[in-house]
Structures are given as structure tokens and as C-alpha cells.
């Protein structure tokens, strides 16, 4: 009978493109400072829309990173992927001579793929009296897997390559998959993450139609307010996050810088409702429990949870119920924070950038805050440490990130401080 020795998996590269920073250092510094990224929508005229604001990227110019001719062949979600992945690959020094590129993979996520491309092409189709004169790049810009292909093409990475789609859990699902492939010895390193470009007319109107978005147009900067008595929807965000996961022995042999370790992951389903989380958080609780067991840790080992909490009335409370139920008397000892209060909700890319926040927290022993929460809602467990207002310093040896998606998808990832 064949036996498998699980490999140790470390993080050797990070890349971030977010509404509060176009690189990892800027993102992390602004996250610690409690800086929010929400403001009026500039990508289109939002006058007739119920929601007129979002967390857009700031001062972003794709031509600083990708040649104009090549950028035109990419939807924005792929452009964002290329920028974040490039930062991570360069950070990890995966382009150095001697690295076997047949053992380097890419697992990239997007919940929506090329929304902008689809919207533009359908409008043009209609404007042309439905004469089918579509761009030859329509399909290859639209499909969700194309970002993984573009990253591999740029660097010549010939290993595992595919896309994960599990709505807002997508990039955490990518991380779990990458983690498992590496520890099973199927790859030496994988660039895992996700990107999303949903701030389009269809994106905003679609989420407005299901009453998911905040409509606090008079005060966008405080609209994302997890746990607040007046929370009424999430704020749309855009961008990308990339993480290089690598076999420990491979990383040590080439002298790579190591940020931390990924030690566990799990994916579960609520099997309850298409869009609403289980009211008692049963799927979330199961996912957290399985992820901690997968990491060979105990409940008492967890220092920080980066919560999925998006600032919705139903979602915020169900997750906290799951945490309270699972951790019991240990729950008040854990720092919890909802960094979407600053970045907005990056949908399929959320898990990757929140995983970066967890990794940096273990490095710097700092918990980023939850901002904008003014009056804690009565239904929120009052005994939990929600890290309100300002960052908190504490020893962070283990950090966990929760992500949940429409369809009842749950993906949880666990990181540990690197100690050699």
C-alpha cells in the first residue's frame, strides 16, 4: 500500500492590489492604520443607481505593469491578477535560474471573471442591431480561468494550472487546493490567489437587485460597518491578492525568504440557502473545526480570526455565532477583526487579501482593526473582542481566515508564525 508523507508548506511571496494600497506594504500599513477605501464611483455615472459608491483602486495605471497592446487583450480582472501575481513572483524570486518551472503551478480564482468585457460586448451587440460582430478577444477575456493561464504564460510555469470558482470563497478555495497539492508532493510551488473587477453597471445593479449592497450614499466612508446596529449591506471592492505557497525543503534549498506557514484548510457547505448563511453558522463552524484539525492544532492555539463579516445584518451574526459555539469560553481570548470595513468586499479576491492580512499579523504581532462600528447591534455577542477602532498588538502565532460565498460555500485557511 502506498503511503504519503505530507510536505511542509511555507509562504515565500506576497502580492496585493487593493482599494487601500497597490502593493503589499502600502496595503498592510493602511490596514493597520484603519484607513478606509470607500468613495464615489468613478468608473461610470452612478446617478441612476441605488448605490453610488464603492471601494475602487486608487491611482492605478495598468500600463505601468503591462504593455498597452497586451493589456487590451485582458479584462480588468486579469489585469489585476497580473499585477498582484507579478509582485508575489518577484518577491519569491521564482524567476531565478535553476528553478524547475515544470514544478511551479498557478491556481487562480475569480467569482465573476470578465464582467466588464461581457457587459461591453453585449451593449455593443445591441447597439449594432444584434448583428453578431463580437471581438475575437471576447471569450478569452471573459472566461474565469484565463488569469491563471496568463500568469503561467508570462513566466513559463508549466505545473498545475486551473481556476477555482466558489463565489466569495473562491480565492480561499484556491489556497486550500494549492496547499494540498504541495503537501502531497504534486508541486514545488504554486502562485495562488484571486482577482475581481465587479465595479461595473451590471455588477452594482445586480447586487442592488438582491439588496446586498449598502446604500449609505450620504456617507460612503462609514458604509461598511460590521457588527453595527445600522449595518445594511456590503461595499463593493476590486483588486487582487497573490500568495506563493512553496514546499519547505524547496524553499530552504534555494535560500528563499519565508513569511510564515500555511498549516491547514477546509471547505464545507451550508446546504441551507442560495445566498443567506445558515442562521446558526453551522457550515462555518464545521469548516473552522475541520481546518483547525487539519492543522493539527487545538482551539486554544488560535490567536486571530480575520472574519468574513461583510456588514450585512444576517451574515455578521451567523459567523459570530459559529465562533462562539465552536470556541466556547476561549472565544473572548481571540482577536476578531473585519478588514472588509476598510477594503470593501472583493468577492472572489477577498480571501487572498485577507490571508495576506493574517500572514502579516503573524509576522508583526499586530491585529488590524474593524472600523466604522459605532453602536454594536444587540444581536452581536457582547463578550467577543472585535478589535474595534484601532489595531491591537499581541503575540500572533496562529491566524485563521474565514470566507463564505453565495451557494453556501465556506473556505477556511490557517496560518502559523514561521519559527524555522
PyMOL commands that set and color helices and strands:
alter all, ss='L'
color gray80, all
select helices_A, chain A and resi 24-33+62-64+68-71+76-92+101-103+115-127+138-142+146-155+167-183+201-209+217-222+248-253+282-294+299-301+313-333+340-343+347-364
alter helices_A, ss='H'
color red, helices_A
select strands_A, chain A and resi 9-17+39-40+53-54+104-109+161-164+189-196+239-247+260-269+304-306+335-337+366-367+392-393+398-405+409-416
alter strands_A, ss='S'
color yellow, strands_A
deselect
rebuild
show_as cartoon
